[in-house]
Amino acid sequence: MKFIKEIFPRAPSFRRARKIEKNLSGCQLSFIAPPYSDPFSSIEDWETEPDSIDIFNKSAYHSIEYKSAKDLDKHIEYPNIKVIGLFSSIWAFKSMPFFSSYGGAVRCGIGIASIDDLPINETLLDNKTLLQEVFRRYDLTRLQNFNSGINSDFFDLTQYRWPKYLGPLNSQWVQQGGLDWLYLETQPLVSDPDSISWHTAISNKQILSCYFTIIRSGSNAGNAFRINQRTPWDNYIEFVQRIMDSLKLKLSPELSAHRIEVKSQPGANSKPIFGCTPQQIEDAKYVMQMWSGRGYRDSKRDKNESHRASPKEVSEFIDKRIQPRPLHNSYPLEEKIEVISRLPPELIQKPFIGRK
């Protein structure tokens, strides 16, 4: 049984992997990946981005979107961060033998973000500024993304705001393809997929990011806590890491020379990290435990009983999840700093848990 768990869900084979190459205004990006395998056939078009992209053409970018805290079904454009897609794909995983063949999938999105409102005296080639801007986007799209919570009191009309994610987790700096990258992970608290990402600055105002979404499948596991019990993420992570280990980025002579110049300045090449706060951790334990009965039934319990995990089970999982897990190509961990969000005050909403 242990042997089977180590193999499944089975990752896509690299036997038919091919080299993906992108010409980005004189920069050369390349990596190895298998052909896409969409488990849901023709829902989306994959790998349709051109091989040559003008990353300095402002009209090719579009604003990122965030989820409204006041209207959870509404998405709003944030004009100060614009993005352009370079590559998108998906790979299906096979489930345990003798059961359903669907074992989840890994989605990939590689793109460039242009920071249009960066202060004139700052550059993303300074690692602290890069960290700050990665956090701003993360704050907008993850930390400001809430759900309305669970309310069993029919007469309580309070509008709660529960966080959907815990992070940033496991942040670290890694050496990848000749450049240093900021790496981070996100833990969903309800039912969303896991996500991991790498970020590196290629110019004063542009960030190249590689996002991977890990969709795990498991029977009787309709929430984030139970899916972690049912389906280990090791094979998904190893698949992603194999792609990233093959990634190479060669900057244009002009960008490379400017990068070297900025990196020679005092402090520009420091490697600060960030993480979640004690309050985030406390809130995450409560939210994940409250959602731990979603889509799950314990055969040993009566159907009318609560099927949630115990607070202790969830607390132990979160305590383990927030521990550092250095990658094989990571730098020694440096100073963990508190990052102050650059979002406008009107966009910053705090969770409202309403514990009983």
C-alpha positions as a Markdown table, in Angstrom:
| # | Residue | x | y | z |
|---|---|---|---|---|
| 1 | Met | 0.0 | 0.0 | 0.0 |
| 2 | Lys | 2.8 | 2.4 | 0.8 |
| 3 | Phe | 4.3 | 1.7 | -2.6 |
| 4 | Ile | 1.0 | 2.5 | -4.3 |
| 5 | Lys | 0.7 | 5.8 | -2.4 |
| 6 | Glu | 4.2 | 6.8 | -3.5 |
| 7 | Ile | 3.3 | 6.3 | -7.2 |
| 8 | Phe | -0.3 | 7.6 | -7.3 |
| 9 | Pro | -1.7 | 10.0 | -8.2 |
| 10 | Arg | 0.6 | 9.3 | -11.2 |
| 11 | Ala | 2.2 | 12.4 | -12.7 |
| 12 | Pro | 2.3 | 12.9 | -16.5 |
| 13 | Ser | 5.3 | 11.3 | -18.2 |
| 14 | Phe | 8.2 | 13.3 | -19.4 |
| 15 | Arg | 9.0 | 10.9 | -22.2 |
| 16 | Arg | 7.2 | 13.1 | -24.7 |
| 17 | Ala | 8.4 | 16.3 | -23.1 |
| 18 | Arg | 9.6 | 19.1 | -25.4 |
| 19 | Lys | 11.4 | 22.3 | -25.0 |
| 20 | Ile | 9.3 | 25.4 | -24.8 |
| 21 | Glu | 11.1 | 28.6 | -26.0 |
| 22 | Lys | 9.9 | 32.2 | -25.8 |
| 23 | Asn | 11.6 | 35.3 | -27.3 |
| 24 | Leu | 10.6 | 38.2 | -25.0 |
| 25 | Ser | 12.0 | 41.4 | -26.6 |
| 26 | Gly | 15.5 | 40.0 | -26.7 |
| 27 | Cys | 15.2 | 37.9 | -23.5 |
| 28 | Gln | 15.2 | 34.1 | -23.9 |
| 29 | Leu | 12.9 | 32.0 | -21.8 |
| 30 | Ser | 13.0 | 28.2 | -22.1 |
| 31 | Phe | 11.9 | 25.1 | -20.1 |
| 32 | Ile | 10.9 | 21.5 | -20.6 |
| 33 | Ala | 7.4 | 20.2 | -20.1 |
| 34 | Pro | 5.1 | 17.4 | -21.4 |
| 35 | Pro | 2.3 | 18.3 | -23.9 |
| 36 | Tyr | -0.8 | 19.5 | -22.1 |
| 37 | Ser | -3.4 | 17.0 | -21.1 |
| 38 | Asp | -6.7 | 18.7 | -20.1 |
| 39 | Pro | -8.8 | 16.3 | -18.0 |
| 40 | Phe | -11.9 | 18.3 | -19.0 |
| 41 | Ser | -11.2 | 18.3 | -22.8 |
| 42 | Ser | -12.1 | 21.5 | -24.6 |
| 43 | Ile | -13.1 | 23.8 | -21.7 |
| 44 | Glu | -10.1 | 26.1 | -22.4 |
| 45 | Asp | -7.4 | 26.7 | -25.0 |
| 46 | Trp | -3.9 | 25.9 | -23.8 |
| 47 | Glu | -0.4 | 26.8 | -25.0 |
| 48 | Thr | -1.8 | 29.2 | -27.5 |
| 49 | Glu | 0.5 | 32.1 | -26.6 |
| 50 | Pro | 2.9 | 33.2 | -29.4 |
| 51 | Asp | 6.6 | 32.2 | -29.3 |
| 52 | Ser | 7.7 | 35.8 | -29.7 |
| 53 | Ile | 6.2 | 38.5 | -27.5 |
| 54 | Asp | 6.9 | 42.2 | -27.2 |
| 55 | Ile | 7.0 | 42.7 | -23.4 |
| 56 | Phe | 7.4 | 46.5 | -23.8 |
| 57 | Asn | 4.2 | 46.9 | -25.7 |
| 58 | Lys | 1.9 | 48.4 | -23.1 |
| 59 | Ser | -1.3 | 47.7 | -25.2 |
| 60 | Ala | -0.7 | 44.0 | -24.8 |
| 61 | Tyr | -1.2 | 44.1 | -21.0 |
| 62 | His | -4.4 | 44.0 | -19.1 |
| 63 | Ser | -5.3 | 44.9 | -15.5 |
| 64 | Ile | -5.4 | 42.2 | -12.9 |
| 65 | Glu | -8.7 | 41.6 | -11.1 |
| 66 | Tyr | -9.6 | 41.1 | -7.4 |
| 67 | Lys | -12.6 | 39.9 | -5.6 |
| 68 | Ser | -14.8 | 42.5 | -3.9 |
| 69 | Ala | -15.1 | 42.1 | -0.2 |
| 70 | Lys | -18.5 | 43.7 | -0.2 |
| 71 | Asp | -19.9 | 41.6 | -3.0 |
| 72 | Leu | -18.2 | 38.2 | -3.0 |
| 73 | Asp | -19.4 | 37.4 | -6.6 |
| 74 | Lys | -18.0 | 40.6 | -8.1 |
| 75 | His | -14.6 | 41.0 | -9.7 |
| 76 | Ile | -13.0 | 44.4 | -10.1 |
| 77 | Glu | -10.0 | 45.6 | -12.1 |
| 78 | Tyr | -6.9 | 46.9 | -10.3 |
| 79 | Pro | -5.3 | 49.3 | -12.8 |
| 80 | Asn | -1.9 | 49.8 | -11.2 |
| 81 | Ile | -0.7 | 46.2 | -11.9 |
| 82 | Lys | -1.0 | 45.0 | -15.5 |
| 83 | Val | -0.1 | 41.5 | -16.8 |
| 84 | Ile | 0.6 | 39.7 | -20.0 |
| 85 | Gly | 0.5 | 35.9 | -20.4 |
| 86 | Leu | 3.5 | 34.1 | -21.8 |
| 87 | Phe | 2.5 | 30.5 | -21.4 |
| 88 | Ser | -0.5 | 28.5 | -20.0 |
| 89 | Ser | -1.0 | 24.8 | -19.8 |
| 90 | Ile | -2.5 | 21.9 | -17.7 |
| 91 | Trp | -1.5 | 18.4 | -17.0 |
| 92 | Ala | -3.9 | 15.7 | -15.7 |
| 93 | Phe | -2.9 | 13.2 | -13.1 |
| 94 | Lys | -4.1 | 9.6 | -12.9 |
| 95 | Ser | -5.8 | 8.4 | -9.7 |
| 96 | Met | -5.3 | 5.2 | -7.7 |
| 97 | Pro | -5.5 | 1.9 | -9.7 |
| 98 | Phe | -8.9 | 0.2 | -9.9 |
| 99 | Phe | -10.7 | 3.4 | -9.1 |
| 100 | Ser | -11.6 | 6.6 | -11.0 |
| 101 | Ser | -8.9 | 7.6 | -13.5 |
| 102 | Tyr | -9.0 | 11.3 | -12.5 |
| 103 | Gly | -6.4 | 12.2 | -9.9 |
| 104 | Gly | -6.4 | 15.9 | -10.2 |
| 105 | Ala | -4.2 | 18.2 | -12.3 |
| 106 | Val | -1.6 | 20.9 | -12.3 |
| 107 | Arg | -2.2 | 24.2 | -14.1 |
| 108 | Cys | 0.6 | 26.5 | -15.1 |
| 109 | Gly | 0.5 | 30.2 | -15.9 |
| 110 | Ile | 3.7 | 32.1 | -16.7 |
| 111 | Gly | 3.5 | 35.8 | -17.3 |
| 112 | Ile | 4.9 | 39.3 | -16.7 |
| 113 | Ala | 3.4 | 41.9 | -14.4 |
| 114 | Ser | 4.1 | 45.5 | -15.1 |
| 115 | Ile | 4.0 | 47.8 | -12.0 |
| 116 | Asp | 2.7 | 51.1 | -13.3 |
| 117 | Asp | 2.7 | 53.1 | -10.0 |
| 118 | Leu | 6.1 | 52.2 | -8.6 |
| 119 | Pro | 7.7 | 55.2 | -6.9 |
| 120 | Ile | 10.3 | 56.9 | -9.2 |
| 121 | Asn | 13.2 | 56.2 | -6.8 |
| 122 | Glu | 12.5 | 52.4 | -6.5 |
| 123 | Thr | 13.3 | 49.5 | -8.7 |
| 124 | Leu | 12.1 | 45.9 | -8.7 |
| 125 | Leu | 15.7 | 44.8 | -9.2 |
| 126 | Asp | 16.1 | 45.6 | -5.5 |
| 127 | Asn | 14.9 | 42.5 | -3.7 |
| 128 | Lys | 13.1 | 44.3 | -0.9 |
| 129 | Thr | 11.1 | 46.2 | -3.5 |
| 130 | Leu | 10.3 | 43.0 | -5.4 |
| 131 | Leu | 9.2 | 41.4 | -2.1 |
| 132 | Gln | 6.9 | 44.4 | -1.4 |
| 133 | Glu | 5.3 | 44.2 | -4.9 |
| 134 | Val | 4.8 | 40.5 | -4.8 |
| 135 | Phe | 3.1 | 40.9 | -1.5 |
| 136 | Arg | 0.8 | 43.6 | -2.8 |
| 137 | Arg | -0.5 | 41.4 | -5.5 |
| 138 | Tyr | -0.7 | 38.5 | -3.1 |
| 139 | Asp | -2.6 | 40.6 | -0.6 |
| 140 | Leu | -5.1 | 41.8 | -3.2 |
| 141 | Thr | -5.8 | 38.4 | -4.8 |
| 142 | Arg | -5.4 | 36.1 | -1.8 |
| 143 | Leu | -5.5 | 37.8 | 1.6 |
| 144 | Gln | -8.4 | 40.1 | 0.5 |
| 145 | Asn | -10.3 | 37.1 | -0.8 |
| 146 | Phe | -13.0 | 36.0 | 1.7 |
| 147 | Asn | -15.9 | 33.7 | 2.0 |
| 148 | Ser | -19.1 | 34.4 | 4.0 |
| 149 | Gly | -18.4 | 31.6 | 6.5 |
| 150 | Ile | -20.8 | 29.1 | 8.1 |
| 151 | Asn | -23.7 | 30.3 | 10.1 |
| 152 | Ser | -26.0 | 27.7 | 11.7 |
| 153 | Asp | -28.1 | 30.4 | 13.4 |
| 154 | Phe | -31.1 | 31.1 | 11.1 |
| 155 | Phe | -31.8 | 34.4 | 12.8 |
| 156 | Asp | -28.2 | 35.7 | 12.7 |
| 157 | Leu | -28.0 | 38.0 | 9.6 |
| 158 | Thr | -24.4 | 39.1 | 10.3 |
| 159 | Gln | -22.2 | 39.3 | 7.2 |
| 160 | Tyr | -19.1 | 37.5 | 8.2 |
| 161 | Arg | -15.7 | 37.6 | 6.3 |
| 162 | Trp | -13.7 | 34.5 | 6.6 |
| 163 | Pro | -10.3 | 34.1 | 4.9 |
| 164 | Lys | -10.1 | 31.6 | 2.1 |
| 165 | Tyr | -6.3 | 31.2 | 2.2 |
| 166 | Leu | -3.4 | 31.1 | 4.6 |
| 167 | Gly | -0.1 | 32.5 | 3.5 |
| 168 | Pro | 2.4 | 33.5 | 2.3 |
| 169 | Leu | 3.9 | 30.2 | 3.4 |
| 170 | Asn | 7.4 | 28.7 | 3.0 |
| 171 | Ser | 8.8 | 31.8 | 1.4 |
| 172 | Gln | 12.4 | 31.6 | 0.4 |
| 173 | Trp | 14.9 | 32.6 | -2.3 |
| 174 | Val | 16.0 | 30.1 | -4.8 |
| 175 | Gln | 18.7 | 30.1 | -7.6 |
| 176 | Gln | 16.9 | 29.1 | -10.8 |
| 177 | Gly | 18.2 | 29.3 | -14.4 |
| 178 | Gly | 20.9 | 31.8 | -13.6 |
| 179 | Leu | 18.7 | 34.2 | -11.6 |
| 180 | Asp | 17.4 | 34.5 | -8.0 |
| 181 | Trp | 13.7 | 33.9 | -7.5 |
| 182 | Leu | 11.3 | 34.5 | -4.6 |
| 183 | Tyr | 9.3 | 31.4 | -3.9 |
| 184 | Leu | 6.1 | 31.1 | -1.9 |
| 185 | Glu | 3.1 | 28.8 | -1.3 |
| 186 | Thr | -0.5 | 29.2 | -0.3 |
| 187 | Gln | -2.7 | 26.9 | 1.8 |
| 188 | Pro | -6.5 | 27.0 | 0.9 |
| 189 | Leu | -8.8 | 26.8 | 3.9 |
| 190 | Val | -12.1 | 25.8 | 2.2 |
| 191 | Ser | -12.0 | 23.9 | -1.0 |
| 192 | Asp | -9.7 | 25.9 | -3.4 |
| 193 | Pro | -6.6 | 24.3 | -5.0 |
| 194 | Asp | -3.1 | 24.7 | -3.6 |
| 195 | Ser | -0.9 | 27.2 | -5.3 |
| 196 | Ile | 2.9 | 27.8 | -5.5 |
| 197 | Ser | 4.8 | 30.5 | -7.4 |
| 198 | Trp | 8.2 | 31.9 | -8.3 |
| 199 | His | 8.9 | 35.5 | -9.0 |
| 200 | Thr | 12.0 | 37.4 | -10.4 |
| 201 | Ala | 12.5 | 41.0 | -11.6 |
| 202 | Ile | 13.6 | 41.4 | -15.2 |
| 203 | Ser | 13.5 | 45.2 | -15.3 |
| 204 | Asn | 12.8 | 48.2 | -13.0 |
| 205 | Lys | 9.1 | 47.7 | -13.3 |
| 206 | Gln | 8.5 | 44.2 | -14.6 |
| 207 | Ile | 8.2 | 40.9 | -12.7 |
| 208 | Leu | 8.3 | 37.5 | -14.4 |
| 209 | Ser | 6.2 | 35.0 | -12.4 |
| 210 | Cys | 5.5 | 31.3 | -12.7 |
| 211 | Tyr | 2.3 | 30.2 | -11.1 |
| 212 | Phe | 1.3 | 26.6 | -10.5 |
| 213 | Thr | -2.2 | 25.5 | -9.3 |
| 214 | Ile | -2.3 | 22.1 | -7.8 |
| 215 | Ile | -5.8 | 20.4 | -8.0 |
| 216 | Arg | -5.9 | 17.2 | -5.9 |
| 217 | Ser | -8.7 | 14.7 | -6.2 |
| 218 | Gly | -9.8 | 12.3 | -3.5 |
| 219 | Ser | -13.0 | 10.5 | -2.6 |
| 220 | Asn | -15.0 | 11.7 | 0.4 |
| 221 | Ala | -12.8 | 14.8 | 0.6 |
| 222 | Gly | -14.8 | 17.9 | -0.3 |
| 223 | Asn | -12.6 | 20.4 | 1.6 |
| 224 | Ala | -9.0 | 21.5 | 2.0 |
| 225 | Phe | -8.4 | 19.6 | 5.3 |
| 226 | Arg | -9.7 | 16.3 | 4.1 |
| 227 | Ile | -8.0 | 16.4 | 0.7 |
| 228 | Asn | -4.7 | 16.7 | 2.6 |
| 229 | Gln | -5.6 | 13.6 | 4.5 |
| 230 | Arg | -6.6 | 11.7 | 1.4 |
| 231 | Thr | -4.1 | 12.7 | -1.3 |
| 232 | Pro | -0.5 | 13.6 | -0.6 |
| 233 | Trp | 0.9 | 16.4 | -2.7 |
| 234 | Asp | 4.4 | 15.0 | -3.1 |
| 235 | Asn | 4.0 | 13.8 | -6.7 |
| 236 | Tyr | 2.4 | 17.1 | -7.8 |
| 237 | Ile | 5.2 | 19.1 | -6.2 |
| 238 | Glu | 7.9 | 16.9 | -7.8 |
| 239 | Phe | 6.3 | 17.3 | -11.2 |
| 240 | Val | 6.2 | 21.1 | -10.9 |
| 241 | Gln | 9.8 | 21.2 | -9.6 |
| 242 | Arg | 11.0 | 19.2 | -12.5 |
| 243 | Ile | 9.6 | 21.8 | -14.9 |
| 244 | Met | 11.1 | 24.6 | -12.9 |
| 245 | Asp | 14.5 | 22.9 | -12.7 |
| 246 | Ser | 14.7 | 23.0 | -16.5 |
| 247 | Leu | 13.8 | 26.7 | -16.7 |
| 248 | Lys | 16.4 | 29.1 | -18.0 |
| 249 | Leu | 16.0 | 32.8 | -18.5 |
| 250 | Lys | 18.6 | 34.8 | -20.4 |
| 251 | Leu | 18.1 | 38.6 | -20.2 |
| 252 | Ser | 18.8 | 40.8 | -23.2 |
| 253 | Pro | 22.3 | 42.5 | -23.0 |
| 254 | Glu | 20.7 | 45.8 | -22.0 |
| 255 | Leu | 18.6 | 44.4 | -19.2 |
| 256 | Ser | 21.4 | 42.2 | -18.0 |
| 257 | Ala | 23.8 | 45.1 | -17.8 |
| 258 | His | 21.3 | 47.2 | -15.9 |
| 259 | Arg | 20.5 | 44.4 | -13.5 |
| 260 | Ile | 24.2 | 43.9 | -12.7 |
| 261 | Glu | 24.5 | 47.7 | -12.0 |
| 262 | Val | 21.5 | 47.8 | -9.6 |
| 263 | Lys | 22.5 | 44.5 | -7.9 |
| 264 | Ser | 25.9 | 46.0 | -7.0 |
| 265 | Gln | 24.2 | 48.7 | -4.9 |
| 266 | Pro | 24.3 | 48.1 | -1.1 |
| 267 | Gly | 21.4 | 45.9 | 0.1 |
| 268 | Ala | 19.9 | 45.4 | -3.3 |
| 269 | Asn | 20.8 | 41.7 | -3.3 |
| 270 | Ser | 19.6 | 40.9 | 0.2 |
| 271 | Lys | 17.1 | 38.1 | 0.5 |
| 272 | Pro | 14.4 | 39.0 | 3.0 |
| 273 | Ile | 11.4 | 36.7 | 3.4 |
| 274 | Phe | 7.9 | 37.2 | 4.6 |
| 275 | Gly | 5.2 | 35.0 | 6.2 |
| 276 | Cys | 1.8 | 34.9 | 7.8 |
| 277 | Thr | 1.0 | 36.5 | 11.1 |
| 278 | Pro | 0.0 | 34.7 | 14.4 |
| 279 | Gln | -3.5 | 36.2 | 14.0 |
| 280 | Gln | -3.7 | 34.7 | 10.5 |
| 281 | Ile | -2.7 | 31.3 | 11.8 |
| 282 | Glu | -5.3 | 31.5 | 14.6 |
| 283 | Asp | -8.0 | 32.5 | 12.2 |
| 284 | Ala | -7.0 | 29.8 | 9.7 |
| 285 | Lys | -7.2 | 27.0 | 12.3 |
| 286 | Tyr | -10.8 | 28.1 | 13.2 |
| 287 | Val | -11.9 | 28.5 | 9.5 |
| 288 | Met | -10.4 | 25.2 | 8.3 |
| 289 | Gln | -11.9 | 23.3 | 11.2 |
| 290 | Met | -15.3 | 24.8 | 10.6 |
| 291 | Trp | -15.2 | 23.8 | 6.9 |
| 292 | Ser | -13.7 | 20.4 | 7.6 |
| 293 | Gly | -17.1 | 18.7 | 7.3 |
| 294 | Arg | -17.9 | 20.1 | 3.9 |
| 295 | Gly | -18.3 | 17.2 | 1.4 |
| 296 | Tyr | -17.1 | 14.7 | 3.9 |
| 297 | Arg | -18.9 | 11.9 | 5.9 |
| 298 | Asp | -17.4 | 9.9 | 8.6 |
| 299 | Ser | -18.8 | 6.3 | 8.4 |
| 300 | Lys | -18.5 | 5.9 | 12.2 |
| 301 | Arg | -20.8 | 8.9 | 12.9 |
| 302 | Asp | -24.5 | 9.3 | 12.6 |
| 303 | Lys | -25.5 | 11.3 | 9.6 |
| 304 | Asn | -27.0 | 14.0 | 11.8 |
| 305 | Glu | -23.8 | 14.4 | 13.8 |
| 306 | Ser | -21.1 | 16.9 | 13.0 |
| 307 | His | -18.6 | 15.4 | 10.6 |
| 308 | Arg | -15.9 | 18.1 | 11.2 |
| 309 | Ala | -12.4 | 17.3 | 12.3 |
| 310 | Ser | -11.4 | 18.1 | 15.9 |
| 311 | Pro | -9.8 | 21.5 | 16.6 |
| 312 | Lys | -6.7 | 19.6 | 17.7 |
| 313 | Glu | -6.4 | 17.7 | 14.3 |
| 314 | Val | -6.6 | 20.9 | 12.3 |
| 315 | Ser | -4.3 | 22.8 | 14.7 |
| 316 | Glu | -1.6 | 20.1 | 14.3 |
| 317 | Phe | -1.9 | 20.2 | 10.5 |
| 318 | Ile | -1.6 | 24.0 | 10.4 |
| 319 | Asp | 1.4 | 24.0 | 12.8 |
| 320 | Lys | 3.2 | 21.5 | 10.5 |
| 321 | Arg | 2.1 | 23.3 | 7.3 |
| 322 | Ile | 3.7 | 26.6 | 8.4 |
| 323 | Gln | 7.1 | 25.1 | 9.0 |
| 324 | Pro | 9.9 | 26.0 | 6.5 |
| 325 | Arg | 10.5 | 23.4 | 3.8 |
| 326 | Pro | 13.6 | 24.5 | 1.9 |
| 327 | Leu | 13.9 | 23.6 | -1.7 |
| 328 | His | 17.0 | 21.9 | -3.0 |
| 329 | Asn | 18.3 | 25.1 | -4.7 |
| 330 | Ser | 17.3 | 27.6 | -2.0 |
| 331 | Tyr | 19.5 | 30.1 | -0.2 |
| 332 | Pro | 19.9 | 30.0 | 3.6 |
| 333 | Leu | 16.9 | 31.8 | 5.2 |
| 334 | Glu | 17.6 | 35.4 | 6.0 |
| 335 | Glu | 15.6 | 38.0 | 7.9 |
| 336 | Lys | 11.9 | 37.7 | 8.0 |
| 337 | Ile | 10.4 | 41.2 | 7.7 |
| 338 | Glu | 7.0 | 42.6 | 8.2 |
| 339 | Val | 5.6 | 43.9 | 4.9 |
| 340 | Ile | 3.2 | 46.8 | 4.9 |
| 341 | Ser | 0.6 | 46.6 | 2.2 |
| 342 | Arg | 0.7 | 49.2 | -0.5 |
| 343 | Leu | -3.0 | 48.7 | -1.3 |
| 344 | Pro | -5.2 | 51.8 | -0.9 |
| 345 | Pro | -6.9 | 51.8 | 2.6 |
| 346 | Glu | -10.3 | 51.4 | 1.1 |
| 347 | Leu | -9.4 | 48.0 | -0.4 |
| 348 | Ile | -8.0 | 46.6 | 2.8 |
| 349 | Gln | -10.6 | 44.5 | 4.7 |
| 350 | Lys | -9.9 | 42.6 | 7.9 |
| 351 | Pro | -11.4 | 39.1 | 8.5 |
| 352 | Phe | -14.5 | 39.1 | 10.6 |
| 353 | Ile | -14.7 | 35.7 | 12.1 |
| 354 | Gly | -17.5 | 36.0 | 14.7 |
| 355 | Arg | -16.4 | 33.1 | 16.9 |
| 356 | Lys | -19.1 | 31.8 | 19.2 |
